[in-house]
């Protein structure tokens, strides 16, 4: 957000699978070219021209930047950050002065004269190895610049949610839903439907509960899941609020009724031994073949 953040060297070394010496050479070249400033003491990096290519667009963004940088550990790059704000974000100087009072207080007595000493200032916080290699890049120091820059971009990208999500939490919510949904079709549409819903913790829990009920329902289990709706359709229809009949409920109802459904054309319900045989009469008595009346009529046995 501000080109000003904590970047421990061990993280870069591990991520790039480099030796520390190789990283020192790459940092030295970045410092020499003025592309970054680095505070070795607290592992803080600052990109002086960040706001030049990523200008602050509005007050809310400026508030966010001020909050973010105020949470950084103490470092010697505060003056450089304020100089960049003054140069590239002049309309928001008053806001930064209000929210970073201590920073501005520390720079009131300092002059802005930077001549021959400007180059040396770039290395105040750099490691000894980086300072010693600042004159002429050797080996793969220059070639490593693109890889270091790519690592910085990758770190920033990982902290941002993917499109169309506006925050990482909603992205994580959706990913968990998607993992549980049995029919993984039209993911893009499902993501857009999720963004419209934008569930909080409570609604997210209700969605997952409804999904688990649906997964055990007769409708979703029928014909190997042929009738399971696409996830986007289910979300748009608020499927988690539907009532579903589970196989256990259906079996329970069948047992309660006693076997198969009975024809009722002749008064008392009787069980049919063969539903395809139709209703056959026995000597005009009206009884269904193979069944007995539940009461004793007193006839001959």
C-alpha positions as CSV (number, residue, x, y, z in Angstrom):
1,X,0.0,0.0,0.0
2,X,2.9,2.4,0.7
3,X,6.0,0.6,-0.6
4,X,7.1,0.7,3.0
5,X,7.1,-2.6,4.9
6,X,9.0,-5.2,6.9
7,X,11.0,-7.6,4.7
8,X,13.4,-9.8,6.7
9,X,16.4,-10.9,4.7
10,X,16.0,-14.6,5.8
11,X,12.6,-14.6,4.2
12,X,14.0,-13.5,0.9
13,X,16.9,-15.9,1.1
14,X,14.6,-18.8,1.8
15,X,12.0,-17.8,-0.8
16,X,14.6,-17.4,-3.6
17,X,16.8,-20.3,-2.3
18,X,19.8,-18.0,-2.4
19,X,22.9,-17.7,-0.3
20,X,23.0,-14.6,2.0
21,X,26.0,-13.2,0.1
22,X,24.1,-13.3,-3.2
23,X,21.2,-11.4,-1.6
24,X,23.6,-8.8,-0.2
25,X,24.9,-8.1,-3.7
26,X,21.4,-7.7,-5.1
27,X,20.4,-5.3,-2.3
28,X,23.6,-3.4,-2.8
29,X,22.7,-2.9,-6.5
30,X,19.2,-1.8,-5.6
31,X,20.6,0.7,-3.1
32,X,23.2,2.0,-5.5
33,X,20.5,2.7,-8.1
34,X,18.3,4.4,-5.5
35,X,15.4,2.0,-6.1
36,X,15.1,1.1,-2.4
37,X,16.3,2.0,1.0
38,X,16.8,-0.7,3.6
39,X,17.1,-0.6,7.4
40,X,19.2,-3.5,8.4
41,X,18.4,-3.0,12.1
42,X,14.7,-3.7,11.8
43,X,14.4,-5.3,8.3
44,X,12.4,-2.5,6.9
45,X,12.4,-1.6,3.2
46,X,11.2,1.5,1.5
47,X,10.6,2.2,-2.2
48,X,11.1,6.0,-2.7
49,X,9.2,6.2,-6.0
50,X,6.3,3.9,-4.9
51,X,3.8,6.8,-4.8
52,X,5.0,8.1,-8.1
53,X,3.7,5.0,-9.9
54,X,0.9,4.2,-7.3
55,X,-0.5,7.6,-6.3
56,X,-2.8,8.0,-3.4
57,X,-6.3,8.5,-4.9
58,X,-8.4,9.7,-2.0
59,X,-8.5,10.5,1.7
60,X,-9.6,7.0,2.8
61,X,-6.6,5.5,1.1
62,X,-4.3,8.1,2.7
63,X,-5.8,7.2,6.1
64,X,-5.1,3.5,5.5
65,X,-1.5,4.3,4.4
66,X,-0.9,6.4,7.6
67,X,-2.3,3.6,9.8
68,X,-0.2,1.0,8.1
69,X,3.1,2.8,8.3
70,X,2.5,3.9,11.9
71,X,2.4,0.2,12.8
72,X,5.9,-0.4,11.5
73,X,8.8,-1.0,13.9
74,X,11.0,1.9,14.7
75,X,13.4,2.5,11.8
76,X,15.6,5.2,10.2
77,X,13.5,5.6,7.0
78,X,10.8,7.8,8.3
79,X,12.4,10.9,6.9
80,X,12.6,9.3,3.5
81,X,8.9,8.3,3.6
82,X,7.8,11.8,4.6
83,X,9.9,13.2,1.7
84,X,8.2,10.9,-0.7
85,X,4.8,12.0,0.7
86,X,5.7,15.6,0.3
87,X,6.8,15.0,-3.3
88,X,4.1,12.7,-4.6
89,X,1.1,13.1,-2.2
90,X,1.2,16.8,-1.3
91,X,-2.6,17.2,-1.0
92,X,-2.5,14.7,1.9
93,X,0.4,16.2,3.8
94,X,-1.9,17.7,6.5
95,X,-3.6,14.4,7.1
96,X,-0.2,12.6,7.5
97,X,0.9,15.4,9.8
98,X,-2.1,14.8,12.0
99,X,-1.7,11.0,12.1
100,X,2.1,10.8,12.2
101,X,2.7,13.7,14.7
102,X,5.8,12.2,16.2
103,X,7.4,11.6,12.8
104,X,7.0,15.2,11.8
105,X,8.3,16.3,15.2
106,X,11.5,14.3,14.6
107,X,12.1,16.1,11.3
108,X,11.4,19.7,12.3
109,X,15.0,20.4,13.3
110,X,16.5,18.6,10.3
111,X,17.5,20.5,7.2
112,X,16.7,19.4,3.7
113,X,20.2,19.9,2.3
114,X,21.3,16.8,0.6
115,X,24.3,17.1,-1.8
116,X,27.3,14.7,-1.9
117,X,26.2,13.0,1.3
118,X,22.9,11.8,-0.3
119,X,24.6,8.8,-1.9
120,X,26.1,7.7,1.4
121,X,22.8,8.1,3.2
122,X,21.4,5.2,1.1
123,X,23.8,2.8,2.9
124,X,23.4,3.9,6.5
125,X,21.3,0.9,7.3
126,X,22.8,-1.5,4.8
127,X,24.9,-4.5,5.9
128,X,28.6,-4.3,5.8
129,X,28.7,-6.7,2.9
130,X,26.3,-4.6,0.9
131,X,28.3,-1.4,1.6
132,X,31.5,-3.0,0.4
133,X,29.9,-4.1,-2.8
134,X,28.2,-0.8,-3.7
135,X,30.8,0.5,-6.1
136,X,30.6,-2.1,-8.9
137,X,28.1,-4.9,-9.1
138,X,29.8,-8.2,-9.7
139,X,28.7,-11.7,-10.6
140,X,25.0,-12.1,-10.7
141,X,24.2,-9.0,-8.6
142,X,22.6,-7.1,-11.5
143,X,20.8,-10.2,-12.9
144,X,19.2,-10.8,-9.5
145,X,17.4,-7.4,-9.5
146,X,14.4,-8.8,-11.4
147,X,14.1,-11.7,-9.1
148,X,14.2,-9.6,-6.0
149,X,11.6,-7.3,-7.5
150,X,9.5,-10.3,-8.4
151,X,9.7,-11.5,-4.8
152,X,8.5,-8.2,-3.5
153,X,5.6,-8.2,-5.9
154,X,4.7,-11.7,-5.0
155,X,4.7,-10.9,-1.3
156,X,2.3,-8.0,-2.0
157,X,0.1,-10.2,-4.3
158,X,-0.3,-12.9,-1.6
159,X,-1.7,-10.3,0.8
160,X,-4.4,-9.2,-1.6
161,X,-7.6,-11.2,-2.3
162,X,-8.1,-12.6,-5.8
163,X,-10.8,-11.2,-8.0
164,X,-13.8,-10.7,-7.5
165,X,-13.3,-10.8,-3.7
166,X,-12.8,-7.5,-1.8
167,X,-11.1,-9.1,1.2
168,X,-9.2,-12.2,2.1
169,X,-11.8,-13.3,4.6
170,X,-14.5,-13.6,2.0
171,X,-12.1,-15.5,-0.3
172,X,-11.4,-18.0,2.5
173,X,-15.1,-18.4,3.3
174,X,-15.8,-19.2,-0.4
175,X,-12.9,-21.6,-0.7
176,X,-14.2,-23.6,2.2
177,X,-17.7,-23.6,0.7
178,X,-16.4,-24.7,-2.7
179,X,-14.4,-27.5,-1.1
180,X,-17.5,-28.9,0.5
181,X,-19.9,-28.5,-2.4
182,X,-20.3,-31.8,-4.3
183,X,-20.8,-30.4,-7.8
184,X,-17.9,-28.2,-8.7
185,X,-19.2,-26.4,-11.9
186,X,-19.0,-22.8,-13.0
187,X,-16.7,-21.6,-10.3
188,X,-16.6,-18.0,-11.6
189,X,-20.4,-17.7,-11.4
190,X,-20.3,-19.1,-7.9
191,X,-17.7,-16.6,-6.8
192,X,-19.7,-13.7,-8.1
193,X,-22.8,-15.0,-6.4
194,X,-20.8,-15.3,-3.2
195,X,-19.6,-11.7,-3.5
196,X,-23.2,-10.5,-3.8
197,X,-24.2,-12.4,-0.6
198,X,-21.1,-11.3,1.3
199,X,-21.9,-13.5,4.3
200,X,-20.7,-12.6,7.8
201,X,-19.6,-15.3,10.3
202,X,-23.2,-16.2,11.3
203,X,-24.5,-16.4,7.8
204,X,-21.5,-18.4,6.7
205,X,-22.2,-21.0,9.4
206,X,-25.8,-21.2,8.3
207,X,-24.8,-21.7,4.7
208,X,-22.5,-24.6,5.6
209,X,-25.2,-26.1,7.8
210,X,-27.7,-25.9,5.0
211,X,-25.3,-27.5,2.6
212,X,-24.6,-30.4,4.9
213,X,-28.4,-31.0,5.2
214,X,-28.8,-30.8,1.4
215,X,-26.0,-33.3,0.8
216,X,-27.8,-36.0,2.8
217,X,-31.2,-35.3,1.2
218,X,-33.1,-37.6,-1.1
219,X,-33.1,-35.1,-3.9
220,X,-29.3,-34.7,-4.0
221,X,-28.6,-38.4,-3.5
222,X,-31.0,-39.5,-6.3
223,X,-29.4,-40.9,-9.5
224,X,-25.9,-40.4,-8.2
225,X,-26.4,-36.6,-7.6
226,X,-27.8,-35.9,-11.1
227,X,-30.2,-33.3,-9.6
228,X,-27.7,-31.4,-7.5
229,X,-27.9,-27.7,-8.7
230,X,-24.9,-25.7,-9.8
231,X,-23.3,-23.9,-6.8
232,X,-24.2,-20.5,-8.2
233,X,-27.8,-21.4,-8.7
234,X,-28.0,-22.8,-5.1
235,X,-26.5,-19.7,-3.7
236,X,-28.7,-17.3,-5.7
237,X,-31.7,-19.3,-4.6
238,X,-30.7,-19.2,-0.9
239,X,-30.7,-23.0,-1.0
240,X,-29.4,-23.2,2.6
241,X,-32.9,-22.0,3.8
242,X,-34.7,-24.9,1.9
243,X,-36.2,-27.8,3.8
244,X,-34.8,-31.2,2.7
245,X,-36.0,-34.7,3.4
246,X,-33.2,-37.1,4.3
247,X,-33.2,-40.8,3.4
248,X,-33.5,-41.6,7.1
249,X,-36.7,-39.6,7.3
250,X,-38.2,-41.2,4.2
251,X,-37.4,-44.7,5.6
252,X,-38.9,-43.8,8.9
253,X,-42.1,-42.6,7.3
254,X,-42.3,-45.8,5.3
255,X,-41.9,-48.0,8.3
256,X,-44.6,-45.9,10.1
257,X,-47.1,-46.4,7.3
258,X,-46.3,-50.2,7.2
259,X,-44.6,-51.4,4.0
260,X,-45.9,-50.1,0.6
261,X,-48.8,-47.7,-0.1
262,X,-52.2,-49.4,-0.1
263,X,-55.1,-48.8,-2.5
264,X,-58.2,-47.4,-0.8
265,X,-60.9,-47.9,-3.4
266,X,-62.7,-50.5,-1.3
267,X,-63.0,-48.9,2.1
268,X,-60.5,-50.3,4.5
269,X,-56.8,-50.2,3.4
270,X,-55.3,-53.5,2.6
271,X,-51.9,-54.5,1.5
272,X,-51.4,-55.6,-2.2
273,X,-49.0,-58.4,-2.8
274,X,-48.5,-57.3,-6.4
275,X,-49.0,-53.7,-7.4
276,X,-49.0,-54.6,-11.1
277,X,-51.8,-57.2,-10.7
278,X,-54.5,-54.7,-10.3
279,X,-57.6,-55.1,-8.2
280,X,-59.0,-58.6,-8.6
281,X,-62.3,-59.6,-7.1
282,X,-62.9,-63.0,-5.5
283,X,-66.4,-64.3,-6.2
284,X,-67.9,-60.8,-6.0
285,X,-66.9,-60.4,-2.4
286,X,-64.8,-57.3,-3.1
287,X,-61.8,-58.7,-1.3
288,X,-58.3,-58.3,-2.8
289,X,-56.7,-61.6,-3.6
290,X,-54.0,-62.6,-1.2
291,X,-55.2,-60.4,1.6
292,X,-57.4,-61.0,4.6
293,X,-59.9,-58.8,6.3
294,X,-58.7,-57.5,9.6
295,X,-62.1,-58.5,11.3
296,X,-63.8,-61.9,11.5
297,X,-67.0,-61.7,9.5
298,X,-68.3,-65.0,10.8
299,X,-68.2,-66.7,7.4
300,X,-67.1,-70.2,6.7
301,X,-63.3,-70.8,7.1
